[in-house]
């Protein structure tokens, strides 16, 4: 049943008590004790009766009896010495839960695990949170809540056990990690997690899960794990084959022959006769074994995509590629799936390497690079054969020098078909000695660096997955919930930057939190500031993985990584890097290319653009860089922002001077960045430069405002207005200038406020908001007049007349243009003269004085040419041509109403109609 739940706390407590004890009389004394404890008020009985009456009305409203439906019984009855909630079994979720629990337990006992999982999952699906949450607990409800929550945990554990027996270990890992974190003292959950990890080929992770459980128990209760968890730990250590899913081979990271690194207690770790050919002395302990050595983790069951890279790798391993390359280097950023691809290739190539396939990790547990001799020693231990017959001693000690280890490794692999994976290499110097020792072996190298200096190697760079592959991986790892909302799944794929590790963590996090929705996860990932925090689950931490790549580079590169994150999205030009890093262009390029080689920065070729190469951050690396900047060098941020804004201002003023010479723009007296040459960066293509840097300019205005660089904010906005007007970018124009207007007022800069108000007036005029435009022009003129700027004030008169003309007030507009012309000639302002002459021509044309209109437009052209403004010169020339053609054709009457440009690119179609933008 689904009654209308009361909102008040005490009626909710009464209802909960009666429901938990449904079909049983609950005494009035018990209810009073539940509500008020040992000190009830004198009116307790009366108040309880009021609560019961309210509940009865709510129950009837739900069943329909209150609306006049007959035949529906009241479930809340009075029965001495209290009350009875009379319900059918199917009407109460608690009763249904207990029934499904019994059904699932019975099926489990009959080893019908699929039926058990189905029934137990349905039982758990009835829960929406902790038992009786949101209801105040007295003694009765507190006891019930404890009992019900324990029953829920028991059902959950049994459902997971059934799923494990069904072979769903991979699907359970994420859920179990979340549960183990939520319930650190429930040893059964830790056991299930260890088994799921072990069966997924993650033996080391299973052991780490045990140690986390052990620490939790010691910290919270000062006890050691119980016998079940302890025995499971021993079995995982020993790679107990019985832990594998029934019908599958045990997942063991152990060599087939010899004792080598085999964990104590592992199957086959006896001292029986070996088949090696050694004699028990010297290096005989490493004698050749006729059986293959396999030391690989299992291939990922849900491996997705990478078809092209797999094809190239398979051809190289098969010897089908041209040349004699036997080394494949897989490089890519942290979390790109390099190891997964290498392991997949090794498993698929089992038939081509009958003498063995071995993987060695080239970093220690703390992420530091291991020495080449350490890597060679590990390879030898994993490749060594069994002990000599009759030998009671352990393995022969390995040589200590790198040279002797290399000779022994060469001897051990010579003439054998062995595939070696050297995982997570740090540099060429680390792997060269190892490669030299195994010249006849095929090697797959994985690295976050490109390792381009390695000789005779084939290189494959792993980028992020394609959109299709990323969504497929989410579907494979995220279960049915992910498949039910493909649109949100697609958004998650993009927010994770299509990085395989991030996709797996996101999917596992969703599986571990069944109360989350796919859309809810997408919402959590949208905020760049909290995105990395949302991509962590147990020991799966995207931030930690990405940090290892950051720590691999030197301090100069780390500083650049942090500071370059201040550049605008989606990408930035080399000049931006030069400004932010405060170095010369050559050094800036060297550092950014170092970051590209370390896969901390992306470089994209942009043929045909002013900057043929542009740089960008992966969507998960930029938040990491900003976090590192805030934590490690917060003092560098403000200075870098100011350098970037000054550089953008220098370039924007240079471009704007070419695009709209003579236009009002603010000055900024700070020193110009000496490392940046505007002529080289902008060249003779100001419009193209503005188009390519539009996002960066808008972000620079925002950054200057946020940093309190008021004058710089105003000057930057002012320098962009000509581009925004020419390109009809109304929203960008408004956003930047609103910030600049606020900055001008905060700093008390009347000149800046006047320039910004004039520009916002132009924006309003372009949007046909003529009344607003007129107000802004008038305010700007008054501010300019107070500052003694007669040139700018005169130009505002022309702008005010434009607004009058757009409103059809032609005569008043003519007076305004005439006043503006007088001022501009008085102060020798060629640009102002061009604007006012253009206005007088338009008025004359509208009033039928066509020869005068043509003459005025010719004067406008001359003034614009004198001002050096090509755009206005061309505008005046083509407008005069249109008038001349109309007059020459004898259409004098029609010449008054032909459409004319009132400003470059803006047309007035009717004598009294509004101006509108040209198509």
C-alpha positions in Angstrom: 0.0 0.0 0.0 1.1 3.6 -0.6 -0.6 5.8 1.9 -0.2 9.6 1.9 2.7 9.9 4.3 2.1 12.6 7.0 4.8 15.3 7.1 4.8 15.8 10.9 7.4 13.7 12.8 5.2 12.1 15.5 2.4 10.9 13.2 5.1 9.4 11.0 6.5 7.6 14.0 3.0 6.2 14.9 2.5 5.0 11.3 6.0 3.4 11.2 5.4 1.6 14.5 2.1 0.2 13.4 3.4 -0.9 9.9 6.5 -2.6 11.3 4.1 -4.6 13.6 1.3 -5.0 11.1 -1.5 -7.4 11.9 -0.4 -7.3 15.5 -2.1 -5.2 18.2 0.2 -2.4 19.4 -0.7 -1.2 22.8 -1.3 2.5 23.6 1.4 2.3 26.2 3.9 1.1 23.6 3.0 4.0 21.2 3.2 6.6 24.0 6.6 5.2 25.1 7.7 5.4 21.4 6.7 9.0 21.0 7.6 10.6 24.3 9.8 8.1 26.2 9.7 8.1 30.0 8.2 11.5 30.5 5.0 11.7 28.3 2.8 14.8 28.6 -0.5 14.6 30.5 -2.3 14.9 27.2 -0.4 12.0 25.7 -3.4 9.7 25.2 -5.6 12.4 23.7 -2.8 13.5 21.4 -2.2 10.0 20.3 -5.9 9.7 19.4 -5.6 12.8 17.2 -2.6 11.3 15.4 -4.5 8.1 14.8 -7.5 10.1 13.5 -5.2 11.9 11.1 -3.7 8.7 9.9 -7.1 7.1 9.3 -8.1 10.1 7.1 -4.9 9.8 5.1 -5.3 6.1 4.6 -8.9 6.5 3.5 -7.9 9.3 1.1 -5.4 6.9 -0.5 -7.8 4.0 -0.8 -10.6 6.2 -2.2 -13.2 5.9 0.6 -12.9 9.6 1.4 -14.0 10.3 -2.2 -17.2 8.2 -1.8 -16.0 4.8 -2.9 -17.7 2.1 -1.0 -16.5 -1.3 0.0 -13.0 -0.2 1.1 -12.2 -1.2 4.7 -10.3 1.0 7.1 -7.0 -0.7 7.7 -6.2 1.1 11.0 -8.5 -0.5 13.6 -9.0 0.1 17.4 -8.3 -3.2 19.3 -7.8 -3.2 23.0 -5.4 -2.4 24.5 -4.3 -0.3 21.5 -4.5 -0.3 17.7 -4.1 -2.8 14.8 -2.9 -2.1 11.3 -4.6 -4.8 9.2 -2.9 -5.4 5.9 -2.8 -8.2 3.3 0.7 -9.6 2.7 1.1 -7.9 -0.7 0.1 -4.5 0.6 3.3 -3.9 2.7 6.8 -3.8 1.3 8.3 -5.3 4.4 6.1 -8.4 4.1 7.0 -8.7 0.4 10.7 -8.2 1.3 10.6 -11.0 3.9 8.8 -13.3 1.4 11.4 -12.7 -1.3 14.2 -13.1 1.2 12.9 -16.5 2.1 12.4 -17.5 -1.6 16.0 -16.4 -2.4 17.5 -18.3 0.5 15.6 -21.4 -0.4 16.8 -21.2 -4.0 20.3 -20.6 -2.9 20.1 -23.7 -0.7 19.0 -25.7 -3.8 22.0 -24.3 -5.7 19.6 -22.5 -8.1 21.8 -19.4 -8.0 20.1 -17.5 -10.9 16.7 -17.8 -9.2 18.3 -16.9 -5.9 19.9 -13.8 -7.4 16.7 -12.7 -9.0 14.6 -13.1 -5.9 17.1 -11.4 -3.6 17.6 -8.5 -6.1 13.9 -7.9 -6.1 13.9 -7.9 -2.4 16.7 -5.3 -2.3 14.9 -3.3 -5.0 12.1 -2.5 -2.4 14.6 -0.5 -0.4 15.1 3.3 -0.9 17.5 3.9 1.9 18.3 2.9 5.5 15.3 1.4 7.4 13.0 4.0 8.9 15.2 6.9 7.9 13.6 10.3 8.4 11.5 9.1 11.3 12.4 9.8 14.9 13.2 6.5 16.7 12.0 5.5 20.1 13.0 2.2 21.7 10.7 0.1 19.5 11.6 1.6 16.2 15.3 1.7 17.0 15.2 -2.1 17.6 13.2 -2.6 14.4 15.6 -0.4 12.4 18.7 -2.4 13.6 17.0 -5.7 12.8 15.8 -4.6 9.3 19.1 -3.1 8.3 20.9 -6.3 9.3 18.4 -8.3 7.3 19.1 -6.1 4.3 22.8 -6.5 4.7 22.4 -10.3 4.9 20.3 -10.4 1.7 22.8 -8.2 -0.1 25.7 -10.5 0.9 23.8 -13.6 -0.2 22.8 -12.0 -3.5 26.5 -11.1 -4.2 27.4 -14.7 -3.3 24.9 -16.0 -5.8 26.2 -13.6 -8.5 29.8 -14.7 -7.8 28.7 -18.3 -8.3 27.1 -17.2 -11.6 30.5 -15.9 -12.8 29.6 -12.2 -12.5 32.8 -11.3 -10.7 33.9 -8.5 -13.1 30.5 -6.8 -12.8 30.6 -7.0 -9.0 34.0 -5.3 -8.4 32.8 -1.7 -8.5 29.8 -2.4 -6.3 31.8 -4.3 -3.8 34.5 -1.6 -3.6 31.8 0.9 -2.6 30.2 -1.5 -0.1 33.5 -2.4 1.5 34.2 1.3 1.9 30.7 2.0 3.3 30.8 -1.0 5.7 34.5 -1.4 6.6 33.8 -3.8 9.5 31.7 -6.4 7.5 34.2 -9.1 6.8 31.8 -11.0 4.5 31.8 -8.1 2.1 35.6 -7.9 2.1 35.7 -11.6 1.4 33.4 -11.2 -1.6 35.5 -8.3 -2.9 38.7 -10.3 -2.6 37.2 -13.2 -4.6 35.8 -10.9 -7.2 39.1 -9.2 -7.7 41.0 -12.5 -7.7 38.7 -14.0 -10.4 39.1 -10.8 -12.4 42.8 -11.4 -12.6 43.6 -8.7 -10.0 45.4 -10.8 -7.4 47.5 -7.8 -6.1 44.3 -5.8 -5.7 42.7 -8.6 -3.8 45.7 -8.7 -1.4 45.4 -4.9 -1.0 41.7 -5.3 -0.2 42.6 -7.7 2.6 45.2 -5.3 4.1 42.6 -2.4 4.0 40.1 -4.6 5.9 42.8 -5.6 8.4 43.7 -2.0 9.1 40.0 -1.0 9.5 39.4 -3.8 12.0 42.6 -2.9 13.9 41.9 0.8 13.9 38.2 0.5 14.9 38.1 -2.6 17.1 41.8 -3.4 17.8 41.2 -7.0 16.6 42.6 -9.1 13.8 40.5 -10.4 10.9 38.4 -13.5 11.6 39.4 -17.0 10.5 37.3 -16.9 7.3 39.0 -13.7 6.0 42.4 -14.8 7.2 42.1 -18.2 5.4 40.9 -16.5 2.2 44.0 -14.2 2.4 46.2 -17.3 2.6 44.5 -18.9 -0.4 44.9 -15.7 -2.5 48.5 -15.6 -1.6 48.9 -19.2 -2.7 46.9 -18.7 -5.9 44.6 -21.4 -4.8 43.0 -22.8 -8.0 39.8 -23.7 -6.2 39.1 -20.0 -5.9 38.7 -19.7 -9.6 35.2 -19.9 -11.0 34.1 -23.5 -11.6 35.1 -24.7 -15.0 37.8 -22.0 -15.5 41.6 -22.3 -15.0 42.9 -20.7 -11.9 44.1 -17.1 -12.4 47.7 -17.2 -11.3 50.6 -14.9 -11.9 53.2 -17.7 -11.6 55.7 -19.3 -13.9 54.8 -22.8 -15.1 58.2 -24.2 -14.4 60.4 -23.7 -11.3 60.0 -22.1 -7.9 61.1 -18.7 -8.9 58.8 -16.1 -7.4 56.0 -18.6 -6.7 54.2 -17.7 -3.5 54.6 -20.1 -0.6 51.9 -22.8 -0.6 51.1 -22.4 -4.3 50.2 -25.6 -6.1 53.2 -27.3 -7.5 55.6 -25.6 -5.2 57.3 -28.8 -4.1 60.8 -30.0 -4.4 60.1 -32.7 -6.9 62.3 -33.5 -9.9 62.7 -30.7 -12.4 63.2 -31.1 -16.0 66.0 -28.5 -16.3 69.4 -29.4 -17.6 71.4 -27.7 -14.9 73.7 -29.6 -12.5 73.0 -27.6 -9.4 76.1 -25.4 -9.4 77.1 -22.2 -11.0 74.1 -20.9 -13.0 72.5 -24.3 -13.3 69.6 -23.0 -11.3 68.7 -21.0 -14.3 69.0 -23.8 -16.8 66.5 -23.9 -19.7 63.1 -25.5 -19.3 61.3 -27.2 -22.1 58.0 -25.9 -20.7 56.7 -22.4 -21.5 56.9 -19.7 -18.8 53.8 -17.6 -18.5 53.7 -14.7 -16.1 50.8 -12.5 -17.3 47.7 -11.0 -15.7 44.5 -12.1 -17.4 43.2 -10.1 -20.3 40.4 -7.7 -19.5 37.1 -9.5 -20.2 35.5 -6.2 -21.3 38.3 -5.0 -23.4 36.8 -2.6 -25.9 37.9 -0.9 -29.1 41.5 -0.4 -30.3 41.0 -2.5 -33.4 43.6 -0.6 -35.5 46.2 -0.8 -32.8 45.5 -4.5 -32.2 45.9 -5.2 -35.9 49.3 -3.5 -36.0 50.5 -5.2 -32.9 49.4 -8.6 -34.1 51.2 -8.1 -37.4 54.4 -7.1 -35.6 54.2 -10.1 -33.2 53.7 -12.3 -36.2 56.7 -10.9 -38.0 54.5 -9.6 -40.9 55.6 -5.9 -40.8 58.5 -4.7 -43.0 61.9 -4.3 -41.4 63.3 -6.3 -38.5 61.5 -4.5 -35.6 60.9 -6.7 -32.7 60.1 -3.9 -30.2 56.6 -2.4 -30.0 56.3 0.8 -28.0 52.8 1.7 -26.8 52.8 5.2 -25.5 49.9 7.4 -24.2 48.7 9.4 -21.3 48.1 7.7 -17.9 44.9 5.8 -17.9 44.8 5.3 -21.7 44.8 1.5 -21.5 48.4 0.8 -22.6 48.9 -2.2 -20.3 45.5 -3.7 -21.1 46.4 -3.6 -24.8 49.8 -5.1 -24.2 48.3 -7.9 -22.2 45.6 -8.6 -24.7 48.2 -8.8 -27.5 50.3 -11.2 -25.4 47.4 -13.5 -24.7 46.3 -13.6 -28.3 49.9 -14.4 -29.4 50.2 -17.5 -27.1 50.8 -19.8 -30.1 53.6 -17.7 -31.5 55.7 -17.7 -28.4 56.0 -21.3 -27.2 58.9 -20.6 -24.8 57.1 -18.1 -22.7 55.4 -14.7 -22.2 56.4 -12.6 -19.2 55.5 -9.1 -17.9 57.7 -7.0 -15.7 56.6 -3.6 -14.2 59.3 -1.0 -14.4 58.1 1.0 -11.4 58.0 0.1 -7.7 55.0 0.3 -5.4 55.6 4.0 -4.8 55.7 4.8 -8.5 59.4 5.3 -8.7 61.4 3.9 -11.7 63.3 0.7 -11.0 66.9 0.3 -12.0 67.6 -1.6 -15.2 69.4 -4.3 -13.1 66.4 -4.7 -10.9 64.2 -5.2 -14.0 66.7 -7.8 -15.4 66.8 -9.6 -12.1 63.0 -9.8 -12.0 63.0 -11.1 -15.6 65.5 -13.8 -14.7 63.5 -14.9 -11.7 60.4 -15.3 -13.7 62.2 -17.0 -16.6 64.3 -19.4 -14.5 63.8 -23.2 -14.8 63.1 -25.6 -11.9 65.7 -26.5 -9.3 68.2 -29.2 -10.1 67.1 -32.7 -9.2 67.8 -33.5 -5.5 68.7 -30.0 -4.6 67.4 -29.0 -1.2 68.7 -25.4 -1.5 66.7 -22.5 -2.6 67.2 -20.7 -5.9 70.8 -19.8 -6.8 71.5 -16.1 -5.9 71.5 -13.8 -8.9 74.6 -11.8 -9.9 74.8 -8.3 -8.4 76.3 -6.3 -11.3 74.3 -5.1 -14.3 76.8 -6.5 -16.7 76.6 -10.0 -15.3 72.8 -9.9 -15.1 72.6 -8.8 -18.8 74.9 -11.7 -19.8 72.8 -14.2 -17.8 69.6 -12.8 -19.3 71.0 -13.0 -22.8 72.0 -16.7 -22.2 68.6 -17.4 -20.7 66.6 -16.1 -23.7 69.0 -16.8 -26.6 67.4 -19.0 -29.3 64.0 -19.0 -27.5 60.7 -17.5 -28.7 59.9 -15.3 -25.8 57.5 -12.4 -25.6 58.5 -9.8 -22.9 56.3 -6.9 -21.7 58.1 -4.1 -20.0 55.3 -2.2 -18.5 55.3 1.5 -17.5 58.8 2.5 -18.7 60.1 5.9 -17.6 62.8 6.6 -20.1 64.9 5.2 -22.9 67.9 5.0 -20.5 65.9 2.7 -18.2 65.0 0.1 -20.9 68.1 0.2 -23.2 70.2 -2.2 -21.0 67.3 -4.6 -20.8 66.6 -4.5 -24.6 70.3 -5.1 -25.3 70.3 -8.2 -23.1 67.3 -9.8 -25.1 68.1 -9.0 -28.7 66.4 -12.1 -30.0 63.2 -11.6 -28.0 60.1 -9.8 -29.0 59.3 -6.9 -26.6 56.2 -4.8 -25.9 57.0 -1.6 -24.1 54.4 0.6 -22.5 55.2 4.2 -21.4 53.6 7.5 -20.7 56.6 9.0 -22.6 56.9 8.7 -26.4 60.4 7.1 -26.1 61.2 8.3 -29.6 64.9 7.9 -29.2 64.8 4.1 -29.1 66.3 2.5 -32.1 64.6 -0.1 -34.3 61.3 0.2 -32.5 57.7 0.5 -33.9 55.7 3.2 -32.1 52.0 3.3 -31.5 50.4 6.2 -29.6 47.2 5.4 -27.8 44.8 8.4 -27.8 41.5 8.4 -26.0 38.8 6.1 -27.3 36.5 7.1 -30.1 33.0 8.2 -29.0 31.5 4.9 -30.1 34.2 2.9 -28.3 33.9 5.0 -25.1 30.1 4.5 -24.9 30.5 0.8 -25.6 33.0 0.5 -22.7 30.6 2.3 -20.4 27.8 0.0 -21.4 30.0 -3.1 -20.8 31.1 -1.9 -17.4 28.1 0.0 -16.1 25.4 -2.6 -16.3 21.8 -2.2 -17.4 21.4 1.2 -15.8 24.0 2.7 -18.2 22.3 1.0 -21.2 18.9 2.4 -20.1 20.0 6.0 -20.5 22.3 6.2 -23.6 22.0 10.0 -23.8 23.4 10.5 -20.3 26.0 7.8 -20.9 27.2 9.7 -24.0 27.6 12.8 -21.9 29.6 10.9 -19.2 31.9 9.6 -22.0 32.6 13.1 -23.1 33.0 14.4 -19.5 35.5 11.6 -18.9 37.4 12.7 -21.9 36.9 9.2 -23.3 39.8 8.1 -21.2 39.5 4.3 -20.5 40.4 4.5 -16.9 38.0 7.3 -16.1 35.3 5.5 -18.0 35.8 2.3 -16.0 35.8 4.2 -12.7 32.7 6.1 -13.6 30.9 2.9 -14.5 32.2 1.1 -11.4 31.0 4.0 -9.2 27.6 3.8 -10.7 27.4 0.0 -10.1 28.6 0.5 -6.5 25.8 3.0 -5.8 22.6 1.5 -7.2 20.6 4.5 -5.8 22.5 6.8 -8.3 21.2 7.4 -11.8 23.2 7.7 -15.0 21.9 11.3 -15.4 22.9 12.0 -11.7 26.4 10.8 -12.4 26.6 13.0 -15.5 25.5 16.0 -13.4 28.2 15.4 -10.8 30.9 15.3 -13.5 29.8 18.5 -15.2 31.5 20.7 -12.7 35.2 20.8 -13.6 36.1 21.7 -10.0 34.7 18.5 -8.6 35.1 16.1 -11.6 38.2 14.3 -10.4 36.7 13.8 -6.9 33.8 12.1 -8.5 36.1 9.7 -10.4 37.4 7.9 -7.4 36.2 4.6 -5.9 38.2 2.6 -3.4 41.7 2.2 -4.7 40.6 3.3 -8.2 41.6 7.0 -8.4 41.9 8.8 -11.7 43.5 11.8 -10.0 46.2 9.6 -8.4 47.0 7.9 -11.8 47.2 11.2 -13.6 49.5 12.7 -10.9 52.1 10.0 -11.5 52.6 11.4 -15.0 52.8 14.9 -13.6 55.5 13.9 -11.1 57.5 12.2 -13.8 58.5 15.5 -15.5 61.0 18.0 -14.1 60.0 21.0 -12.0 60.2 23.4 -14.9 57.8 21.3 -16.9 55.5 20.9 -13.8 55.4 24.7 -13.4 54.5 25.1 -17.0 51.8 22.4 -16.7 50.2 24.3 -13.8 50.4 27.8 -15.3 49.3 26.9 -18.8 46.0 25.7 -17.3 45.1 29.4 -17.0 44.8 29.5 -20.8 41.2 29.6 -22.2 39.4 26.6 -23.6 39.3 24.9 -25.9 42.9 25.5 -27.0 45.7 28.1 -27.1 48.3 29.4 -29.5 52.1 29.4 -28.8 52.0 33.1 -28.1 49.7 32.4 -25.2 52.2 30.0 -23.8 55.0 32.5 -24.2 53.0 35.1 -22.3 52.0 32.8 -19.4 55.4 31.3 -18.9 57.2 34.6 -19.2 60.0 33.2 -21.4 61.0 33.7 -25.0 59.1 31.9 -27.8 61.9 29.3 -28.3 62.0 28.3 -24.7 58.1 28.3 -24.5 58.0 25.9 -27.4 60.6 23.6 -25.9 58.7 23.3 -22.6 55.3 22.9 -24.2 56.7 20.2 -26.5 58.1 18.4 -23.4 54.7 18.4 -21.9 53.3 17.0 -25.2 55.9 14.2 -25.2 54.8 13.4 -21.6 51.2 13.3 -22.7 50.3 16.1 -20.3 49.4 18.4 -23.1 48.0 17.8 -26.6 49.2 19.4 -29.8 46.9 19.7 -32.8 48.0 20.8 -36.2 45.8 23.5 -37.6 46.6 24.0 -41.3 45.6 27.3 -42.7 45.5 29.1 -39.4 47.8 31.9 -38.2 49.1 29.5 -35.5 49.6 26.2 -37.4 49.9 24.3 -34.1 47.7 24.9 -31.1 47.8 23.3 -27.7 45.1 22.0 -25.4 44.5 20.0 -22.2 42.6 16.8 -21.9 39.4 17.4 -20.0 40.7 15.6 -16.9 44.2 17.1 -16.9 43.2 20.7 -16.8 41.3 20.3 -13.5 44.4 18.5 -12.2 46.7 21.4 -13.3 44.5 24.0 -11.7 44.4 22.0 -8.4 48.2 21.7 -8.5 48.5 25.5 -9.1 46.2 26.3 -6.1 48.1 23.8 -3.9 51.7 24.2 -4.9 52.2 27.7 -6.2 49.1 29.9 -5.7 51.2 33.0 -5.8 52.1 32.5 -9.4 48.5 32.6 -10.7 47.7 36.3 -10.5 51.0 37.4 -12.1 50.5 34.9 -14.9 47.0 36.1 -15.5 48.2 39.7 -15.7 50.9 38.7 -18.2 48.4 36.9 -20.4 45.9 39.8 -20.3 48.6 42.3 -21.2 49.7 40.1 -24.1 46.2 39.8 -25.4 45.7 43.5 -25.1 48.9 44.2 -27.1 47.8 41.8 -29.9 44.1 42.9 -29.8 45.0 46.7 -30.1 47.3 45.9 -33.0 44.6 43.9 -34.8 41.8 46.4 -34.0 43.9 49.3 -35.3 44.0 47.5 -38.7 40.3 46.4 -38.5 38.8 49.7 -37.4 41.4 52.5 -37.4 40.3 55.7 -35.5 37.8 53.9 -33.3 37.6 54.9 -29.6 39.6 52.5 -27.5 41.1 52.8 -24.1 44.9 53.0 -23.6 46.8 51.0 -21.1 50.2 52.3 -20.0 51.7 49.1 -18.6 54.9 47.7 -20.2 54.2 45.7 -23.4 55.3 42.0 -23.3 58.7 42.2 -25.0 58.8 38.5 -26.1 55.7 38.9 -28.3 55.8 40.6 -31.7 52.2 41.7 -32.8 53.4 42.0 -36.4 54.5 38.4 -36.4 51.5 37.0 -34.5 48.7 39.0 -36.2 50.4 39.8 -39.4 48.0 41.4 -42.0 45.0 39.3 -41.0 43.4 41.0 -38.0 40.0 39.5 -38.6 41.4 35.9 -38.8 43.4 36.6 -35.6 40.3 37.8 -33.7 38.4 34.7 -35.0 41.0 32.3 -33.8 41.5 34.0 -30.4 37.9 35.0 -29.7 37.5 32.5 -26.8 40.8 33.5 -25.3 40.0 37.2 -25.4 36.6 36.7 -23.7 38.3 34.6 -21.0 41.0 37.2 -20.6 38.4 39.9 -19.9 36.8 37.6 -17.3 40.1 36.7 -15.7 41.2 40.4 -15.5 37.8 41.2 -13.8 38.1 38.3 -11.4 41.7 39.4 -10.5 40.7 43.0 -9.9 42.7 44.3 -12.8 40.1 47.0 -13.5 42.0 49.1 -16.1 43.2 46.0 -17.9 39.7 44.6 -18.0 38.3 47.8 -19.5 41.1 48.1 -22.1 40.7 44.5 -23.2 37.0 44.8 -23.7 37.4 48.1 -25.5 39.9 46.5 -27.9 37.5 43.7 -28.9 34.4 45.9 -29.6 35.3 46.5 -33.3 35.6 42.8 -33.9 32.4 41.9 -32.1 30.5 44.6 -34.1 32.0 43.5 -37.5 31.2 39.9 -36.7 27.7 40.4 -35.1 28.8 38.6 -31.9 26.2 40.2 -29.7 26.4 37.9 -26.7 30.2 38.1 -26.4 30.1 41.8 -26.8 27.5 42.2 -24.0 29.2 39.8 -21.6 32.7 41.3 -21.9 31.4 44.9 -21.8 29.2 44.3 -18.8 32.2 43.2 -16.9 34.2 46.1 -18.2 31.5 48.6 -17.1 31.5 47.1 -13.6 35.3 47.4 -13.6 35.2 51.0 -14.7 32.7 51.9 -11.9 34.6 50.0 -9.2 37.8 51.9 -10.1 36.1 55.3 -10.6 37.5 55.6 -14.1 35.0 58.0 -15.8 36.9 57.8 -19.2 36.7 54.0 -19.3 33.0 54.1 -18.3 32.4 56.6 -21.2 34.1 54.4 -23.8 32.3 51.3 -22.6 28.9 53.1 -22.5 29.4 54.3 -26.0 30.2 50.7 -27.1 27.2 49.3 -25.3 25.1 52.0 -27.1 26.4 50.6 -30.4 25.4 47.1 -29.3 21.9 48.3 -28.3 21.5 50.1 -31.7 22.6 46.9 -33.6 19.9 45.0 -31.6 17.2 47.6 -32.6 17.0 48.7 -28.9 17.0 52.3 -30.1 15.7 53.9 -26.9 18.4 52.1 -24.8 21.0 53.0 -27.4 20.0 56.7 -27.2 20.3 56.7 -23.4 23.7 55.1 -23.5 25.0 57.4 -26.2 23.8 60.5 -24.2 25.4 59.2 -21.0 28.6 58.5 -22.8 28.6 62.0 -24.3 28.1 63.6 -20.9 31.0 61.6 -19.5 33.3 62.5 -22.4 32.4 66.2 -22.0 33.3 66.1 -18.3 36.6 64.6 -19.2 37.2 67.3 -21.9 37.3 64.7 -24.7 35.5 66.8 -27.5 36.4 64.2 -30.2 34.6 61.3 -28.5 31.7 63.6 -27.4 31.3 64.7 -31.0 31.1 61.1 -32.2 28.5 60.4 -29.7 26.3 63.1 -31.3 26.4 61.1 -34.5 25.5 58.0 -32.7 22.5 59.7 -31.0 21.4 60.9 -34.5 21.7 57.3 -35.7 19.2 56.2 -33.0 16.8 59.1 -34.1 17.1 58.0 -37.7 16.2 54.4 -36.8 13.1 55.7 -35.0 12.0 57.6 -38.2 12.8 61.1 -36.7 14.7 62.2 -39.8 14.7 66.0 -39.2 15.9 65.7 -35.7 18.6 63.2 -36.9 19.7 65.8 -39.5 20.2 68.4 -36.8 22.2 65.9 -34.7 24.5 65.0 -37.6 25.1 68.7 -38.4 26.1 69.4 -34.8 28.4 66.4 -34.9 30.1 67.6 -38.1 30.7 71.0 -36.7 32.5 69.5 -33.7 34.5 67.0 -35.7 35.8 69.7 -38.1 36.6 72.0 -35.1 38.8 69.3 -33.5 40.1 68.0 -36.8 38.6 64.5 -36.3 38.6 62.8 -39.7 36.8 59.6 -38.4 34.1 61.7 -36.7 33.7 63.7 -39.9 33.2 60.6 -41.9 30.5 59.4 -39.5 28.5 62.6 -39.5 28.8 63.2 -43.3 27.5 59.7 -43.8 24.5 60.6 -41.6 23.8 63.8 -43.5 23.9 61.9 -46.8 21.3 59.4 -45.4 19.0 62.3 -44.3 19.3 64.0 -47.6 18.6 60.8 -49.5 15.5 60.2 -47.3 14.2 63.8 -47.9 14.7 63.5 -51.7 17.8 65.7 -52.0 19.6 63.1 -54.1 22.5 65.2 -55.5 23.3 66.5 -52.0 23.2 62.9 -50.7 25.7 61.8 -53.3 27.9 64.8 -52.6 27.9 64.1 -48.8 28.7 60.5 -49.3 31.7 61.4 -51.5 32.9 63.7 -48.7 32.4 60.8 -46.3 34.6 58.6 -48.5 37.4 61.3 -48.5 37.2 61.7 -44.7 37.3 57.9 -44.2 40.4 57.7 -46.5 42.0 60.5 -44.5 41.3 58.6 -41.3 43.0 55.5 -42.8 39.9 53.3 -42.2 39.6 51.0 -45.2 36.3 49.5 -44.0 34.5 52.9 -43.9 36.2 54.0 -47.1 34.8 50.9 -49.0 31.4 51.4 -47.3 31.2 55.1 -48.5 32.3 54.1 -52.0 29.7 51.4 -52.5 27.0 53.5 -51.0 27.8 56.4 -53.3 27.8 54.0 -56.3 24.3 52.8 -55.3 23.1 56.4 -55.2 24.8 57.2 -58.5 23.2 54.2 -60.3 19.8 55.1 -59.0 20.1 58.7 -60.2 21.6 57.7 -63.6 18.7 55.3 -64.3 16.2 58.2 -63.9 14.6 56.6 -60.7 14.7 59.8 -58.7 11.4 59.0 -56.9 12.6 55.6 -56.1 16.0 56.8 -54.9 14.5 58.1 -51.7 13.5 54.6 -50.6 16.2 52.3 -52.0 17.8 50.3 -49.2 21.1 51.9 -48.0 23.7 50.9 -45.5 23.5 53.2 -42.5 26.7 51.8 -41.1 29.1 49.3 -42.7 27.1 46.0 -43.0 23.9 47.5 -41.5 20.9 48.4 -43.7 17.9 50.6 -43.5 15.2 49.3 -45.8 12.2 51.7 -45.2 12.1 55.5 -44.7 10.7 55.0 -41.2 11.6 51.4 -40.6 14.2 49.9 -38.3 17.7 49.1 -39.3 18.6 45.4 -39.5 21.7 43.4 -40.0 22.8 42.5 -43.6 22.5 38.8 -44.4 
